[in-house]
Amino acid sequence: MVNKQAIEAAKEHFGKVLEEQLERVERLKSEEDWTDFGSISPIIIGILGGDGIGPTITAEAHHVLEYLLREQVDSGKVEFRTIDGLTIENRAAQLKAIPDDVLEEIKKCHVTLKGPTHTPERGDGWPNIESANVAMRKALDLFANVRPVRIPKEKIDWIIFRENTEDMYAVGNQGINVTEDLAMDFRVITSQGSRRILELAFDHAKRNGKTKVTVVTKANVVKTTDGKFLDMAREVSANYPDITWDSWYIDIMTAKLLDVERRHEFQVMALPNLYGDILSDEAGQIQGGVGTAGSANIGKVYSMFEAIHGTAPRMVKENRAQYADPSSVMRAGAMLLSHIGFEELGAKLHKALDVCGQYERTLVMTGRSTGATGTEFGEYVMATVQEPDLESRWAKYSGA
């Protein structure tokens, strides 16, 4: 027998979710201006350690950034601030994805560099609070997750534009158990949210000499929401006649990234949130592991840069945090440098990480005492980035 009472309760719950999302659409229609970092002094960079190995690897990246920006710090152009409290213990105690006082401090910064944070899952002993990442993306409207993957010797130079505030993650903690047998979650795709991530992807292609954007969906099956994302791609592409674009389904796309004969043909990719999460992790693994990949969470006012991997609690439990690879957060730091106007420094850090992590590998990170510590690797990167022959070393190894 159909449980009419359960249906009515589900309708009421769904109605509240719809109301919240329609209000969000109205807010999206009022566009903010992009931050002009050239007119800001000081540019405030917040440092958020996070959970597990997060504080350890973020400290190493912070050290590298302070070294590279030492002149700007001395002149007052750049200021670093350490923000405490974005830990699972504090978030659980306050039953908030981001405690109010922590969010207030984050909003005082123009950009943040963030270590991984733990997201509670069913049965792990923590309360059912939202992901800190998801909450920060929504609170600061960080609508674009940007993840580059570079393997020059294989001619791989991908950049993935993942929509960051919609899809399954937008209301991931607002699903409902309609009955003990039926659970439902909700998916959110808007015209405004899709258009702005696609515009950012096409604009990046145009500004950086790329010739193609690949849009990834499952629109042949998920016809309404993925169909809307694909419709927006058709609209946006019309404004970029010099950029070609094609459409792939997420399942075959994950396979094609492993196709050594064709994968170098991909350049810029644009995806809804969930597919982008999956594909960018796969791409990071191809680069050398998710521990080597950084990401940017871009909004018009605020931006946050982070590692794409998790907190590695086992490493902390086994007293191995000092051996965690800080490359991911350092990659994120290189993206941060470019974002705030120090493109040359960002490019040098990327190249130093290529040389240290992919090519020379004088120090090898194993995650254990058999390899280097994060501090030793950070010193290796800083020594490499200041070498006068960095460009020629990088070119020799990369074949550039």
N, C-alpha and C positions, 0 to 999 in steps of 0.2 A: 504494500500500500504506500502511495506517495505521501510523504510527510509534509503536509501543507504548512505547518508551523515552522519547520526548518526552512522551507522555501521563502516564507515571508521574512524571516530573520535574515536570510541571505540577501534578499532584495534590499532590505534596509541598510545592511552593511555595504552592499555594492553601491547604493545611492550616495552614501557618504564619500566613498572613494571617487565616484564620478564628480561630485560637487567640488572636491578638492582639486581634481585635475582640470576641471573647466575654469576654476579660479586661476590655476597656474597658467593656462593658455592665455588668459587675459593679461597676466603679468608679462608673458613672453612677447606680447605685441608691443610693449614699451621697451624699445631697444636702448641699452646704455652705450656710451661712447667708449672706445678702446682707451686704456691707460697709455699716456705718453710718458715713457720712462725718461726721455731726454729732458723733460721739464721738472722732474722730481729730484729733490735733494733734501735729506738722504733717501736713497732707496732702501727700504727696510726689509731684510731677509729673515724670516722666522725659521727656527730649527726645532723640529718636533721629533723626538726620539722614537716614540711608539713602544711596541712590546717585543718580548723575546730578544732576538739579536739586533732589533732595531736601534736601540741607543748606541750599541757598539759600532755598527757599520755607519750610522749617520754621523757619529763623532769623527770618524776618519774622513768622510766626505766634507764635513764642515771644516776640518783642518786644511784640506786641499783648497777649498774655496777661499778661506781666509788668506792662504798663501798667495793665490792668484790675484786676489783683490786687495792686497795689502796697501797699495798706493791709494786706491779709492777709499779704503777705510781710514787711512791717515788723513786724507783731504776732506773727509766728512761726506763724500758722495755716497758711500754705502755704509749701512749699519747692520750688524747681526744681533738678533735677539733669540735667546733660548726660551722656549715655552714648555713648561712642565704641565703634567696633568692629563695628557692624552694617552692614558694607560687603561688597560682593561679593568684593573682594580678600581681606579677612580671612576671610570664610566659605569661600572656595575654598581658601585656604591651609590651613585647619583641616579641610576637607571636612565642614563642619557647617552646617546651615541657620541655626542660632544658636550661636555659640561658647559654651562653658560659662561662661566668665567674664562674657560679656555677659548671658546669661540670668540669672545670679546677681544682677547689678546691676539688671536689669529687675524681678526679684522683690522688690527692696527698695523699689520704688515702688508706690504705690496705683493710679496711672493713668499712661499714657504717651501722648505726642503723637509720631507717627511719620511721617517722610517716606517716599516710595515706595522700594521696594527691587527690585533686578533679580532675576528668576527665570531661571536658565539654561534654555535650550531646546536641543534637539538641533542640533548643528552650529555653535553660537555660540562655541565655544572654551572655555567654562567647564565644570567637572565637573558631573556629574548630581546636584547636591544639591537637596534639597527647597526649595520656596518658603519664604522666611523668614516670610511672613505665615501660611502654613498651619501651619508649625512652631510659631509663637507662639500661634496659636489653640488648637492641641492642647496645648502645654505649660502654658498658663495657663487652659485650658478656657474660652476666649472663644466661647461657643456661639452668640451672637446678633450678626449683622452688621446694624446698623440704619442705614438711609440715608433721610433726609428729602429731599423735593423740593418746593420752594415757588415758585409763580408766582402771587402774589396777584391780579394783574390779570386772569388767566385762570381764577381760582377753583380753581387746582390746589394741593392741600395733601395730598400723598401721604407715607406713611411705609412703607418696605419693610423687613420683617423676614425676613432671609435666614439660614437655618440655616448655621452656620459651620464645623462640625467633622466633617461626615459627607459622604455623596454621593460623587461621583467624586473629590473632592479629598482625602478622608480617606486613601486609599491610592494617590494619583496617581502616586507613584514606585515602586509595587510591582507594576505590571503585568508581563506576561511574554510574551516571544517564544517561543511554544510550538514553532514551527518557523520557518524563514526566510520562510514564507508566511503564518503565522497569528500575529497579535499579539492579546493580550487584556488588558483592564483590568478593574478590579473596582469595584462600586458598593456603598456601605454606607448603609443607612437603618435606624435602630433606633426602637423604640417610645418609649424614654426621650428620645432626642435630638429626635424629632419633637414629642413632647408639650411639652417645655419651651419650644421656640421658639414653638409655637402658643399656649401659655398666656401668654407674654410679649406676643404680638401682641394677643390678646383683652383682656388686662389693660390694655394701653396704650389700646385703644379705649374701654374702660370709664372709665378715669381721665381721659381727655381729651375726653370728650363726643362720641366718634365713634359711628356707628350701624352700621357694616358692616365686616366683614373679608372679604377676597377671598383664597382659597387657590388657588395656582397649581401645577399638576402636568401630567403627560402620562399620567395613570393609565389612559386608554383603550388605550394601547399598552404602556407600561412598568407592567405590572399588579401585580407583586409589591412592588417598593420604593415606587413612587409610590402604589400602592394602600394601603400601610401608612401613608404620610403622610396620605392622605385619610381613612383610618379614624380616625387620631388626631385629625384636625380634627373629625370627628363627635363623638368622645368629649368633647373639650375644649369645644366649642360648647354642649354640654348644660349646662355650668356658668355660661354667660353668656346667660340667656334674653332679656335686653334688647338683645343684639347680634345682628343678622342676619348671615348669612354665605352666600357663594356660591363656586362652584368653576369655575375657568377653566382651559383648556389653554394651555400656554406659547406655542404658535405663534400662536394667535388673540389672546392677551393682548399680545404684542409689537405686533400690528397695532392693537389697540384703544387703546393709549397714544398712537397717532397720530390717533385719531378725535376731532377737535376738538369734535364734537357730544356725545360721551359721556364723554370721559376725565376730566372733572371729577367724575364720579360715583364714581370709585374713592377710597378713603380709606386703609385699612390693608391691606397685602398681606403674605401669609406664603408662603414658598417654600423648597423644598430648595436646597442650596448652588449648584449649577451654574445652575439657572434664575434664581435670585436674582442671581447675578453678571451674567448677560446682561441681565435686565430692569432692574436698577438702573443699569447703564451707559447703557442706552437712555433711562431716565428722566432721568439726569444730563445727557445731551445735549439733551433737550427743555428743560431748565431754562436752558441756555445753554452747554453743553459740560461734559465730564467734569472739566475743569479748575476748574469752579465748585462741584463737589459734594464734600462731606466724608462721612465715615462713622464709626460707632462699632462697636467690637468688644467686646461686653459679656459679662462673666462675673460670677459671684456674688462672687468675691474680687478679681480684677483686671479692668481694662478698658484698651483701647487705641484711640486715635482717630487717623484717618489720612485722607490724600487717597485717591481711588479711581482715579486715573490712574497712568500709568507714570513711568519715570525720565527720559524724553526725552533719551537720550544724544546725539542730534544737536545739540540746543541747547548742550550742554556742549562738544561738538567744535567747534562754530562760535562759541564764546565768547559765547553769548547767554543764559547761565543767569540773569544779573541781570535779564533781561526776562521770566522765567517768572512766570506768574500764581500768587500765593500764596493765592487765594481758597479753594481746596479745603481746604487745611490750616487756614485761618482758620475755615472752616465747621466743620471737625472740632473746632477749639478751642472754638467756641461750644457744641457738643454736650458737650464735656468740662466746661465751666463748669456747665452744667445738671446733669450727672451727679453732680458732687461737691457740689452743694447751692447753687450760685450761679445760680439760675434767672433772676433779673432781669438779671444781667450777660450771661448766655448769650443771652437774648432781645434785649437791646440790640445785641449784636454781630451777631446774625442780621439785625436790621433795618438796621444800618449797612451790612452787606454787600449787602443788597437795594438800598438807596439808591445806594451807590457802584458796584455792579456791574451792576444791572439797570435803574435808573431815571435818575439824574442823569448818570452816566458822564462826570464832569468830566475824569477821567483814564481813558484807554482802554488796556487791555493787548492788545498785538498779538503778543507773543513776539519782537519785534525792536526795533531802535532807533527805529522809527516810532511806538512807543508808550511807555508809562510803564515804569519799572523796578518791581520788586517792592517796593523800599524806598519809592519814591514812593507806590505804592498803599497800603502799610501806613500811611504817615503820613496819607494821605487818610482811611482808615478810622478811625484814632485821633482825627483832628480831628472826624469826623462823629459818632462814638459819644459824644463828650462834649458835643455841641451840645444846648442845652436844648429845641430844637424838633424833635429827632429823631423823636419819636412823631408829631407832626403832619405832618412831611415824609413819613414813611413812609406814613401814612394817606392823604395826598393822592395819592401815586403809586399806591398799591396798591388804592385804592378801598375800603379797610376802613372 
